[in-house]
Amino acid sequence: MKKKKVLISLILIAFFSTLMYSCTAPTNLTSWKDATFNKKLSKILVVALIKDLEFRKAYENQLVYAFKIEGVTAATSLTLLPYNEPITKSDLDKLVTDGKYDGLMILKYQGTKTTDVVRSSYYDYYSDWYGYQRGPAYIERHQTVKMENILFSVEQKKAVWAGQTKTRNAWNADELAKSVSDEIILSLKEEKLIKQ
């Protein structure tokens, strides 16, 4: 009886994990790492340079949450700076110095591209084709959001990792932020830039 409960629990965990993963918008990440940098950062300030407050909150909160899951101390700039004023270099310098951060993650919105794809509804095999050759065409609209993501070493005052993300067909700010954050964290772990 106990084995049966364990098996059912494992099946449910696998099912819900698959369901959660399949609900995330696909994100492609291309990245670069400074080959001379070999430290692991443990306290990172996250700053999203996005005018839309909803998207800025989503990106900063999701990335901070993802860092914390990995054991990295992180904070959002929204908790430390007013959201309705431009962020200056001196603001960031003061924040990282006062907060004793060893890393600064900057996320910058680069734009959204909308692509329309016209699909024809021809039928693939003859039994459906006979007597009815073609239905009306339809249009699929796809949106791709591009972000630039840069991790700076505060001590060395230089970029140590950079990545560009392209996320396709995210339904809302939270889904977009989660998809991007997952890819960033995965890359930073692979490059050994944060604790694992």
C-alpha positions as CSV (number, residue, x, y, z in Angstrom):
1,M,0.0,0.0,0.0
2,K,2.9,2.4,0.9
3,K,4.6,1.7,-2.5
4,K,1.3,2.5,-4.3
5,K,1.1,5.9,-2.5
6,V,4.7,6.7,-3.4
7,L,4.1,5.8,-7.0
8,I,1.0,7.9,-7.2
9,S,2.8,10.8,-5.6
10,L,5.7,10.5,-8.1
11,I,3.2,10.4,-11.1
12,L,1.4,13.5,-9.8
13,I,4.7,15.4,-9.3
14,A,5.8,14.5,-12.8
15,F,2.4,15.5,-14.3
16,F,2.3,18.9,-12.6
17,S,6.0,19.6,-13.3
18,T,5.3,18.9,-17.0
19,L,2.2,21.0,-16.9
20,M,4.1,24.0,-15.3
21,Y,7.0,23.7,-17.7
22,S,4.7,23.5,-20.8
23,C,2.9,26.7,-19.7
24,T,6.1,28.8,-20.0
25,A,6.7,30.8,-23.2
26,P,9.8,29.5,-25.1
27,T,12.9,31.7,-24.6
28,N,16.1,31.5,-26.6
29,L,19.2,32.8,-24.9
30,T,22.6,33.6,-26.6
31,S,25.3,34.5,-24.1
32,W,28.9,35.5,-23.6
33,K,31.1,35.2,-20.5
34,D,34.4,36.9,-19.6
35,A,36.8,34.0,-19.7
36,T,39.1,35.8,-17.2
37,F,36.5,36.1,-14.5
38,N,36.4,33.0,-12.2
39,K,34.5,34.1,-9.0
40,K,31.0,33.2,-7.9
41,L,28.8,36.1,-7.1
42,S,26.6,35.8,-4.0
43,K,24.8,39.2,-3.5
44,I,23.2,40.7,-6.6
45,L,21.2,43.8,-7.2
46,V,18.6,43.4,-10.0
47,V,17.7,46.5,-12.1
48,A,15.2,46.3,-15.0
49,L,15.4,49.3,-17.3
50,I,11.8,49.1,-18.5
51,K,9.4,52.0,-18.5
52,D,6.3,49.9,-18.0
53,L,6.0,49.4,-14.2
54,E,4.1,46.1,-14.5
55,F,6.9,44.5,-16.6
56,R,9.6,46.1,-14.5
57,K,8.1,44.6,-11.3
58,A,7.6,41.2,-13.0
59,Y,11.2,41.0,-14.3
60,E,12.9,42.2,-11.1
61,N,10.7,40.1,-8.7
62,Q,11.0,36.9,-10.8
63,L,14.8,37.2,-11.2
64,V,15.3,37.9,-7.5
65,Y,13.1,34.9,-6.6
66,A,15.1,32.7,-9.0
67,F,18.4,33.9,-7.4
68,K,17.1,33.2,-3.9
69,I,16.1,29.7,-4.9
70,E,19.7,29.1,-5.9
71,G,21.0,30.5,-2.6
72,V,22.1,33.9,-3.9
73,T,21.1,37.0,-2.0
74,A,19.3,39.4,-4.3
75,A,17.3,42.6,-4.2
76,T,15.1,44.6,-6.6
77,S,15.9,48.2,-7.4
78,L,12.2,48.9,-7.0
79,T,12.5,48.4,-3.3
80,L,15.4,50.9,-3.1
81,L,14.7,53.5,-5.8
82,P,11.6,55.5,-6.7
83,Y,10.0,53.9,-9.8
84,N,8.9,57.1,-11.5
85,E,12.4,58.7,-11.7
86,P,15.2,57.9,-14.2
87,I,18.0,55.7,-12.8
88,T,21.4,57.3,-13.0
89,K,24.9,55.7,-12.8
90,S,25.5,57.5,-9.5
91,D,22.2,56.0,-8.1
92,L,23.5,52.5,-9.0
93,D,27.0,53.2,-7.6
94,K,25.5,54.3,-4.3
95,L,23.2,51.4,-4.1
96,V,25.8,48.7,-4.8
97,T,28.3,50.4,-2.4
98,D,25.8,50.9,0.5
99,G,24.3,47.4,0.0
100,K,27.7,45.7,-0.3
101,Y,26.6,43.9,-3.5
102,D,29.2,42.0,-5.5
103,G,27.0,41.8,-8.6
104,L,24.7,44.0,-10.6
105,M,22.2,42.5,-13.1
106,I,20.8,44.9,-15.6
107,L,17.9,43.9,-17.8
108,K,17.1,46.2,-20.8
109,Y,14.0,45.9,-23.1
110,Q,15.1,46.0,-26.7
111,G,11.8,45.8,-28.4
112,T,8.9,43.6,-29.6
113,K,8.6,42.2,-33.1
114,T,5.2,41.0,-34.4
115,T,5.2,38.5,-37.3
116,D,2.1,37.4,-39.2
117,V,2.1,34.0,-40.8
118,V,-0.6,33.2,-43.3
119,R,-1.7,29.5,-43.1
120,S,-3.6,27.8,-45.9
121,S,-5.9,25.0,-44.9
122,Y,-5.2,22.5,-47.6
123,Y,-5.9,18.9,-46.6
124,D,-3.0,16.5,-46.3
125,Y,-4.5,13.4,-47.6
126,Y,-6.8,12.5,-50.4
127,S,-9.9,11.3,-48.5
128,D,-10.5,14.8,-47.0
129,W,-9.4,16.4,-50.2
130,Y,-11.8,14.8,-52.5
131,G,-14.7,17.2,-53.2
132,Y,-13.3,19.9,-51.1
133,Q,-9.9,21.2,-52.1
134,R,-9.2,24.1,-49.8
135,G,-10.7,25.9,-46.8
136,P,-10.2,29.6,-46.0
137,A,-6.8,30.8,-45.0
138,Y,-6.1,32.1,-41.5
139,I,-3.4,34.2,-40.0
140,E,-1.2,33.3,-37.0
141,R,0.2,36.3,-35.2
142,H,3.4,35.8,-33.2
143,Q,5.2,38.3,-30.9
144,T,8.9,38.0,-30.0
145,V,10.2,40.1,-27.1
146,K,13.9,40.9,-27.0
147,M,15.8,41.7,-23.8
148,E,19.5,42.4,-23.2
149,N,20.8,41.1,-19.9
150,I,24.2,42.0,-18.4
151,L,25.8,40.9,-15.2
152,F,28.5,43.2,-13.8
153,S,31.1,42.5,-11.2
154,V,31.1,45.4,-8.7
155,E,34.6,44.7,-7.6
156,Q,36.1,44.6,-11.1
157,K,33.7,47.3,-12.5
158,K,33.1,45.4,-15.7
159,A,30.6,43.1,-17.4
160,V,31.3,39.4,-16.7
161,W,28.3,37.9,-18.5
162,A,25.9,39.2,-21.2
163,G,22.9,37.5,-22.7
164,Q,20.3,38.3,-25.2
165,T,16.9,36.7,-24.9
166,K,14.1,36.3,-27.4
167,T,10.8,35.1,-26.0
168,R,8.0,34.1,-28.2
169,N,4.3,34.4,-27.5
170,A,4.3,35.1,-23.8
171,W,0.7,35.8,-22.6
172,N,1.6,38.2,-19.8
173,A,4.4,40.0,-17.9
174,D,4.7,37.2,-15.3
175,E,5.0,34.5,-17.9
176,L,7.6,36.5,-19.9
177,A,9.6,37.3,-16.8
178,K,9.6,33.6,-15.6
179,S,10.7,32.3,-19.0
180,V,13.6,34.8,-19.2
181,S,14.7,34.4,-15.6
182,D,14.8,30.6,-16.0
183,E,17.1,30.9,-18.9
184,I,19.3,33.5,-17.2
185,I,19.7,31.4,-14.1
186,L,20.5,28.2,-16.1
187,S,23.2,30.0,-18.0
188,L,24.7,31.6,-14.9
189,K,24.9,28.2,-13.2
190,E,26.5,26.6,-16.3
191,E,29.1,29.4,-16.4
192,K,29.7,29.0,-12.6
193,L,29.0,32.7,-11.9
194,I,26.6,32.0,-9.0
195,K,26.5,29.4,-6.3
196,Q,25.0,26.1,-7.1
